[in-house]
């Protein structure tokens, strides 16, 4: 149960980080969103 909550918190933090970066620079937000870390978190 702890793993699920931790995964949700990490994923939410990544979404907020990407959206904040995308406000400043579209290319930077796209680059961070394309990193394998985001994909791995959603697949787990």
mmCIF file as Biopython writes it, N, C-alpha, C and O atoms, coordinates in Angstrom:
data_model
#
loop_
_atom_site.group_PDB
_atom_site.id
_atom_site.type_symbol
_atom_site.label_atom_id
_atom_site.label_alt_id
_atom_site.label_comp_id
_atom_site.label_asym_id
_atom_site.label_entity_id
_atom_site.label_seq_id
_atom_site.pdbx_PDB_ins_code
_atom_site.Cartn_x
_atom_site.Cartn_y
_atom_site.Cartn_z
_atom_site.occupancy
_atom_site.B_iso_or_equiv
_atom_site.auth_seq_id
_atom_site.auth_asym_id
_atom_site.pdbx_PDB_model_num
ATOM 1   N N  . UNK A ? 1  ? 0.833  -1.202 0.000   1.0 0.0 1  A 1 
ATOM 2   C CA . UNK A ? 1  ? 0.000  0.000  0.000   1.0 0.0 1  A 1 
ATOM 3   C C  . UNK A ? 1  ? 0.870  1.256  0.000   1.0 0.0 1  A 1 
ATOM 4   O O  . UNK A ? 1  ? 0.558  2.245  -0.663  1.0 0.0 1  A 1 
ATOM 5   N N  . UNK A ? 2  ? 1.950  1.197  0.745   1.0 0.0 2  A 1 
ATOM 6   C CA . UNK A ? 2  ? 2.859  2.340  0.798   1.0 0.0 2  A 1 
ATOM 7   C C  . UNK A ? 2  ? 3.459  2.613  -0.576  1.0 0.0 2  A 1 
ATOM 8   O O  . UNK A ? 2  ? 3.658  3.767  -0.954  1.0 0.0 2  A 1 
ATOM 9   N N  . UNK A ? 3  ? 3.750  1.535  -1.330  1.0 0.0 3  A 1 
ATOM 10  C CA . UNK A ? 3  ? 4.346  1.693  -2.653  1.0 0.0 3  A 1 
ATOM 11  C C  . UNK A ? 3  ? 3.389  2.424  -3.588  1.0 0.0 3  A 1 
ATOM 12  O O  . UNK A ? 3  ? 3.827  3.258  -4.381  1.0 0.0 3  A 1 
ATOM 13  N N  . UNK A ? 4  ? 2.107  2.134  -3.514  1.0 0.0 4  A 1 
ATOM 14  C CA . UNK A ? 4  ? 1.125  2.771  -4.387  1.0 0.0 4  A 1 
ATOM 15  C C  . UNK A ? 4  ? 1.032  4.270  -4.070  1.0 0.0 4  A 1 
ATOM 16  O O  . UNK A ? 4  ? 1.004  5.100  -4.979  1.0 0.0 4  A 1 
ATOM 17  N N  . UNK A ? 5  ? 0.987  4.604  -2.801  1.0 0.0 5  A 1 
ATOM 18  C CA . UNK A ? 5  ? 0.914  6.009  -2.399  1.0 0.0 5  A 1 
ATOM 19  C C  . UNK A ? 5  ? 2.182  6.744  -2.817  1.0 0.0 5  A 1 
ATOM 20  O O  . UNK A ? 5  ? 2.114  7.868  -3.312  1.0 0.0 5  A 1 
ATOM 21  N N  . UNK A ? 6  ? 3.324  6.122  -2.622  1.0 0.0 6  A 1 
ATOM 22  C CA . UNK A ? 6  ? 4.591  6.733  -3.010  1.0 0.0 6  A 1 
ATOM 23  C C  . UNK A ? 6  ? 4.663  6.940  -4.525  1.0 0.0 6  A 1 
ATOM 24  O O  . UNK A ? 6  ? 5.139  7.973  -4.996  1.0 0.0 6  A 1 
ATOM 25  N N  . UNK A ? 7  ? 4.194  5.963  -5.268  1.0 0.0 7  A 1 
ATOM 26  C CA . UNK A ? 7  ? 4.192  6.078  -6.732  1.0 0.0 7  A 1 
ATOM 27  C C  . UNK A ? 7  ? 3.299  7.223  -7.181  1.0 0.0 7  A 1 
ATOM 28  O O  . UNK A ? 7  ? 3.670  7.976  -8.081  1.0 0.0 7  A 1 
ATOM 29  N N  . UNK A ? 8  ? 2.127  7.368  -6.569  1.0 0.0 8  A 1 
ATOM 30  C CA . UNK A ? 8  ? 1.225  8.461  -6.913  1.0 0.0 8  A 1 
ATOM 31  C C  . UNK A ? 8  ? 1.838  9.816  -6.589  1.0 0.0 8  A 1 
ATOM 32  O O  . UNK A ? 8  ? 1.702  10.762 -7.364  1.0 0.0 8  A 1 
ATOM 33  N N  . UNK A ? 9  ? 2.509  9.913  -5.451  1.0 0.0 9  A 1 
ATOM 34  C CA . UNK A ? 9  ? 3.140  11.173 -5.066  1.0 0.0 9  A 1 
ATOM 35  C C  . UNK A ? 9  ? 4.273  11.554 -6.022  1.0 0.0 9  A 1 
ATOM 36  O O  . UNK A ? 9  ? 4.405  12.716 -6.405  1.0 0.0 9  A 1 
ATOM 37  N N  . UNK A ? 10 ? 5.083  10.576 -6.398  1.0 0.0 10 A 1 
ATOM 38  C CA . UNK A ? 10 ? 6.184  10.848 -7.328  1.0 0.0 10 A 1 
ATOM 39  C C  . UNK A ? 10 ? 5.643  11.244 -8.688  1.0 0.0 10 A 1 
ATOM 40  O O  . UNK A ? 10 ? 6.152  12.176 -9.312  1.0 0.0 10 A 1 
ATOM 41  N N  . UNK A ? 11 ? 4.615  10.547 -9.155  1.0 0.0 11 A 1 
ATOM 42  C CA . UNK A ? 11 ? 4.029  10.864 -10.450 1.0 0.0 11 A 1 
ATOM 43  C C  . UNK A ? 11 ? 3.405  12.255 -10.440 1.0 0.0 11 A 1 
ATOM 44  O O  . UNK A ? 11 ? 3.562  13.009 -11.400 1.0 0.0 11 A 1 
ATOM 45  N N  . UNK A ? 12 ? 2.705  12.597 -9.375  1.0 0.0 12 A 1 
ATOM 46  C CA . UNK A ? 12 ? 2.102  13.930 -9.273  1.0 0.0 12 A 1 
ATOM 47  C C  . UNK A ? 12 ? 3.172  15.011 -9.238  1.0 0.0 12 A 1 
ATOM 48  O O  . UNK A ? 12 ? 3.002  16.067 -9.848  1.0 0.0 12 A 1 
ATOM 49  N N  . UNK A ? 13 ? 4.263  14.767 -8.540  1.0 0.0 13 A 1 
ATOM 50  C CA . UNK A ? 13 ? 5.354  15.737 -8.484  1.0 0.0 13 A 1 
ATOM 51  C C  . UNK A ? 13 ? 5.979  15.928 -9.862  1.0 0.0 13 A 1 
ATOM 52  O O  . UNK A ? 13 ? 6.326  17.047 -10.241 1.0 0.0 13 A 1 
ATOM 53  N N  . UNK A ? 14 ? 6.122  14.837 -10.608 1.0 0.0 14 A 1 
ATOM 54  C CA . UNK A ? 14 ? 6.691  14.941 -11.956 1.0 0.0 14 A 1 
ATOM 55  C C  . UNK A ? 14 ? 5.762  15.730 -12.882 1.0 0.0 14 A 1 
ATOM 56  O O  . UNK A ? 14 ? 6.232  16.523 -13.699 1.0 0.0 14 A 1 
ATOM 57  N N  . UNK A ? 15 ? 4.458  15.521 -12.763 1.0 0.0 15 A 1 
ATOM 58  C CA . UNK A ? 15 ? 3.501  16.245 -13.593 1.0 0.0 15 A 1 
ATOM 59  C C  . UNK A ? 15 ? 3.558  17.739 -13.284 1.0 0.0 15 A 1 
ATOM 60  O O  . UNK A ? 15 ? 3.538  18.563 -14.199 1.0 0.0 15 A 1 
ATOM 61  N N  . UNK A ? 16 ? 3.627  18.089 -12.017 1.0 0.0 16 A 1 
ATOM 62  C CA . UNK A ? 16 ? 3.711  19.496 -11.629 1.0 0.0 16 A 1 
ATOM 63  C C  . UNK A ? 16 ? 5.017  20.104 -12.124 1.0 0.0 16 A 1 
ATOM 64  O O  . UNK A ? 16 ? 5.026  21.226 -12.629 1.0 0.0 16 A 1 
ATOM 65  N N  . UNK A ? 17 ? 6.120  19.371 -11.984 1.0 0.0 17 A 1 
ATOM 66  C CA . UNK A ? 17 ? 7.413  19.861 -12.452 1.0 0.0 17 A 1 
ATOM 67  C C  . UNK A ? 17 ? 7.401  20.102 -13.958 1.0 0.0 17 A 1 
ATOM 68  O O  . UNK A ? 17 ? 7.891  21.128 -14.429 1.0 0.0 17 A 1 
ATOM 69  N N  . UNK A ? 18 ? 6.849  19.171 -14.702 1.0 0.0 18 A 1 
ATOM 70  C CA . UNK A ? 18 ? 6.797  19.309 -16.159 1.0 0.0 18 A 1 
ATOM 71  C C  . UNK A ? 18 ? 5.913  20.485 -16.556 1.0 0.0 18 A 1 
ATOM 72  O O  . UNK A ? 18 ? 6.269  21.255 -17.448 1.0 0.0 18 A 1 
ATOM 73  N N  . UNK A ? 19 ? 4.772  20.628 -15.904 1.0 0.0 19 A 1 
ATOM 74  C CA . UNK A ? 19 ? 3.880  21.733 -16.273 1.0 0.0 19 A 1 
ATOM 75  C C  . UNK A ? 19 ? 4.484  23.092 -15.919 1.0 0.0 19 A 1 
ATOM 76  O O  . UNK A ? 19 ? 4.290  24.062 -16.651 1.0 0.0 19 A 1 
ATOM 77  N N  . UNK A ? 20 ? 5.210  23.170 -14.810 1.0 0.0 20 A 1 
ATOM 78  C CA . UNK A ? 20 ? 5.870  24.425 -14.457 1.0 0.0 20 A 1 
ATOM 79  C C  . UNK A ? 20 ? 6.996  24.750 -15.436 1.0 0.0 20 A 1 
ATOM 80  O O  . UNK A ? 20 ? 7.180  25.909 -15.807 1.0 0.0 20 A 1 
ATOM 81  N N  . UNK A ? 21 ? 7.740  23.748 -15.849 1.0 0.0 21 A 1 
ATOM 82  C CA . UNK A ? 21 ? 8.804  23.974 -16.839 1.0 0.0 21 A 1 
ATOM 83  C C  . UNK A ? 21 ? 8.217  24.349 -18.190 1.0 0.0 21 A 1 
ATOM 84  O O  . UNK A ? 21 ? 8.793  25.159 -18.917 1.0 0.0 21 A 1 
ATOM 85  N N  . UNK A ? 22 ? 7.074  23.764 -18.529 1.0 0.0 22 A 1 
ATOM 86  C CA . UNK A ? 22 ? 6.446  24.055 -19.819 1.0 0.0 22 A 1 
ATOM 87  C C  . UNK A ? 22 ? 5.893  25.480 -19.853 1.0 0.0 22 A 1 
ATOM 88  O O  . UNK A ? 22 ? 5.772  26.065 -20.929 1.0 0.0 22 A 1 
ATOM 89  N N  . UNK A ? 23 ? 5.558  26.044 -18.694 1.0 0.0 23 A 1 
ATOM 90  C CA . UNK A ? 23 ? 5.107  27.434 -18.665 1.0 0.0 23 A 1 
ATOM 91  C C  . UNK A ? 23 ? 6.226  28.371 -19.088 1.0 0.0 23 A 1 
ATOM 92  O O  . UNK A ? 23 ? 5.991  29.376 -19.759 1.0 0.0 23 A 1 
ATOM 93  N N  . UNK A ? 24 ? 7.443  28.033 -18.689 1.0 0.0 24 A 1 
ATOM 94  C CA . UNK A ? 24 ? 8.588  28.880 -19.001 1.0 0.0 24 A 1 
ATOM 95  C C  . UNK A ? 24 ? 9.135  28.598 -20.398 1.0 0.0 24 A 1 
ATOM 96  O O  . UNK A ? 24 ? 9.469  29.523 -21.139 1.0 0.0 24 A 1 
ATOM 97  N N  . UNK A ? 25 ? 9.224  27.334 -20.747 1.0 0.0 25 A 1 
ATOM 98  C CA . UNK A ? 25 ? 9.785  26.962 -22.039 1.0 0.0 25 A 1 
ATOM 99  C C  . UNK A ? 25 ? 9.100  25.693 -22.537 1.0 0.0 25 A 1 
ATOM 100 O O  . UNK A ? 25 ? 9.138  24.653 -21.879 1.0 0.0 25 A 1 
ATOM 101 N N  . UNK A ? 26 ? 8.482  25.792 -23.694 1.0 0.0 26 A 1 
ATOM 102 C CA . UNK A ? 26 ? 7.781  24.633 -24.257 1.0 0.0 26 A 1 
ATOM 103 C C  . UNK A ? 26 ? 8.741  23.494 -24.567 1.0 0.0 26 A 1 
ATOM 104 O O  . UNK A ? 26 ? 8.427  22.325 -24.347 1.0 0.0 26 A 1 
ATOM 105 N N  . UNK A ? 27 ? 9.907  23.848 -25.078 1.0 0.0 27 A 1 
ATOM 106 C CA . UNK A ? 27 ? 10.885 22.819 -25.442 1.0 0.0 27 A 1 
ATOM 107 C C  . UNK A ? 27 ? 11.414 22.090 -24.211 1.0 0.0 27 A 1 
ATOM 108 O O  . UNK A ? 27 ? 11.592 20.872 -24.239 1.0 0.0 27 A 1 
ATOM 109 N N  . UNK A ? 28 ? 11.663 22.821 -23.139 1.0 0.0 28 A 1 
ATOM 110 C CA . UNK A ? 28 ? 12.162 22.187 -21.909 1.0 0.0 28 A 1 
ATOM 111 C C  . UNK A ? 28 ? 11.101 21.271 -21.305 1.0 0.0 28 A 1 
ATOM 112 O O  . UNK A ? 28 ? 11.420 20.173 -20.849 1.0 0.0 28 A 1 
ATOM 113 N N  . UNK A ? 29 ? 9.853  21.707 -21.297 1.0 0.0 29 A 1 
ATOM 114 C CA . UNK A ? 29 ? 8.773  20.868 -20.789 1.0 0.0 29 A 1 
ATOM 115 C C  . UNK A ? 29 ? 8.612  19.600 -21.605 1.0 0.0 29 A 1 
ATOM 116 O O  . UNK A ? 29 ? 8.384  18.525 -21.051 1.0 0.0 29 A 1 
ATOM 117 N N  . UNK A ? 30 ? 8.731  19.720 -22.918 1.0 0.0 30 A 1 
ATOM 118 C CA . UNK A ? 30 ? 8.647  18.542 -23.786 1.0 0.0 30 A 1 
ATOM 119 C C  . UNK A ? 30 ? 9.811  17.596 -23.579 1.0 0.0 30 A 1 
ATOM 120 O O  . UNK A ? 30 ? 9.646  16.376 -23.614 1.0 0.0 30 A 1 
ATOM 121 N N  . UNK A ? 31 ? 10.992 18.162 -23.362 1.0 0.0 31 A 1 
ATOM 122 C CA . UNK A ? 31 ? 12.166 17.333 -23.124 1.0 0.0 31 A 1 
ATOM 123 C C  . UNK A ? 31 ? 12.033 16.542 -21.831 1.0 0.0 31 A 1 
ATOM 124 O O  . UNK A ? 31 ? 12.325 15.346 -21.798 1.0 0.0 31 A 1 
ATOM 125 N N  . UNK A ? 32 ? 11.599 17.197 -20.780 1.0 0.0 32 A 1 
ATOM 126 C CA . UNK A ? 32 ? 11.444 16.502 -19.498 1.0 0.0 32 A 1 
ATOM 127 C C  . UNK A ? 32 ? 10.342 15.449 -19.589 1.0 0.0 32 A 1 
ATOM 128 O O  . UNK A ? 32 ? 10.469 14.362 -19.026 1.0 0.0 32 A 1 
ATOM 129 N N  . UNK A ? 33 ? 9.258  15.774 -20.300 1.0 0.0 33 A 1 
ATOM 130 C CA . UNK A ? 33 ? 8.159  14.808 -20.446 1.0 0.0 33 A 1 
ATOM 131 C C  . UNK A ? 33 ? 8.585  13.597 -21.258 1.0 0.0 33 A 1 
ATOM 132 O O  . UNK A ? 33 ? 8.037  12.510 -21.076 1.0 0.0 33 A 1 
ATOM 133 N N  . UNK A ? 34 ? 9.555  13.766 -22.152 1.0 0.0 34 A 1 
ATOM 134 C CA . UNK A ? 34 ? 9.997  12.662 -23.000 1.0 0.0 34 A 1 
ATOM 135 C C  . UNK A ? 34 ? 11.060 11.792 -22.332 1.0 0.0 34 A 1 
ATOM 136 O O  . UNK A ? 34 ? 11.452 10.765 -22.885 1.0 0.0 34 A 1 
ATOM 137 N N  . UNK A ? 35 ? 11.519 12.184 -21.172 1.0 0.0 35 A 1 
ATOM 138 C CA . UNK A ? 35 ? 12.532 11.375 -20.499 1.0 0.0 35 A 1 
ATOM 139 C C  . UNK A ? 35 ? 11.970 10.005 -20.118 1.0 0.0 35 A 1 
ATOM 140 O O  . UNK A ? 35 ? 10.786 9.887  -19.805 1.0 0.0 35 A 1 
ATOM 141 N N  . UNK A ? 36 ? 12.800 8.987  -20.143 1.0 0.0 36 A 1 
ATOM 142 C CA . UNK A ? 36 ? 12.324 7.641  -19.808 1.0 0.0 36 A 1 
ATOM 143 C C  . UNK A ? 36 ? 11.801 7.506  -18.371 1.0 0.0 36 A 1 
ATOM 144 O O  . UNK A ? 36 ? 11.015 6.599  -18.096 1.0 0.0 36 A 1 
ATOM 145 N N  . UNK A ? 37 ? 12.210 8.373  -17.466 1.0 0.0 37 A 1 
ATOM 146 C CA . UNK A ? 37 ? 11.765 8.276  -16.077 1.0 0.0 37 A 1 
ATOM 147 C C  . UNK A ? 37 ? 10.252 8.426  -15.985 1.0 0.0 37 A 1 
ATOM 148 O O  . UNK A ? 37 ? 9.606  7.701  -15.229 1.0 0.0 37 A 1 
ATOM 149 N N  . UNK A ? 38 ? 9.687  9.345  -16.735 1.0 0.0 38 A 1 
ATOM 150 C CA . UNK A ? 38 ? 8.240  9.552  -16.712 1.0 0.0 38 A 1 
ATOM 151 C C  . UNK A ? 38 ? 7.539  8.316  -17.265 1.0 0.0 38 A 1 
ATOM 152 O O  . UNK A ? 38 ? 6.526  7.878  -16.719 1.0 0.0 38 A 1 
ATOM 153 N N  . UNK A ? 39 ? 8.068  7.758  -18.334 1.0 0.0 39 A 1 
ATOM 154 C CA . UNK A ? 39 ? 7.469  6.568  -18.924 1.0 0.0 39 A 1 
ATOM 155 C C  . UNK A ? 39 ? 7.546  5.380  -17.974 1.0 0.0 39 A 1 
ATOM 156 O O  . UNK A ? 39 ? 6.581  4.627  -17.843 1.0 0.0 39 A 1 
ATOM 157 N N  . UNK A ? 40 ? 8.665  5.209  -17.323 1.0 0.0 40 A 1 
ATOM 158 C CA . UNK A ? 40 ? 8.825  4.096  -16.385 1.0 0.0 40 A 1 
ATOM 159 C C  . UNK A ? 40 ? 7.865  4.232  -15.215 1.0 0.0 40 A 1 
ATOM 160 O O  . UNK A ? 40 ? 7.287  3.239  -14.772 1.0 0.0 40 A 1 
ATOM 161 N N  . UNK A ? 41 ? 7.686  5.446  -14.708 1.0 0.0 41 A 1 
ATOM 162 C CA . UNK A ? 41 ? 6.754  5.652  -13.585 1.0 0.0 41 A 1 
ATOM 163 C C  . UNK A ? 41 ? 5.328  5.319  -13.980 1.0 0.0 41 A 1 
ATOM 164 O O  . UNK A ? 41 ? 4.579  4.761  -13.177 1.0 0.0 41 A 1 
ATOM 165 N N  . UNK A ? 42 ? 4.938  5.652  -15.208 1.0 0.0 42 A 1 
ATOM 166 C CA . UNK A ? 42 ? 3.563  5.349  -15.600 1.0 0.0 42 A 1 
ATOM 167 C C  . UNK A ? 42 ? 3.370  3.876  -15.897 1.0 0.0 42 A 1 
ATOM 168 O O  . UNK A ? 42 ? 2.256  3.371  -15.765 1.0 0.0 42 A 1 
ATOM 169 N N  . UNK A ? 43 ? 4.415  3.174  -16.291 1.0 0.0 43 A 1 
ATOM 170 C CA . UNK A ? 43 ? 4.287  1.749  -16.594 1.0 0.0 43 A 1 
ATOM 171 C C  . UNK A ? 43 ? 4.306  0.875  -15.342 1.0 0.0 43 A 1 
ATOM 172 O O  . UNK A ? 43 ? 3.797  -0.246 -15.364 1.0 0.0 43 A 1 
ATOM 173 N N  . UNK A ? 44 ? 4.878  1.367  -14.272 1.0 0.0 44 A 1 
ATOM 174 C CA . UNK A ? 44 ? 5.030  0.519  -13.069 1.0 0.0 44 A 1 
ATOM 175 C C  . UNK A ? 44 ? 3.687  0.266  -12.428 1.0 0.0 44 A 1 
ATOM 176 O O  . UNK A ? 44 ? 3.609  -0.423 -11.411 1.0 0.0 44 A 1 
#
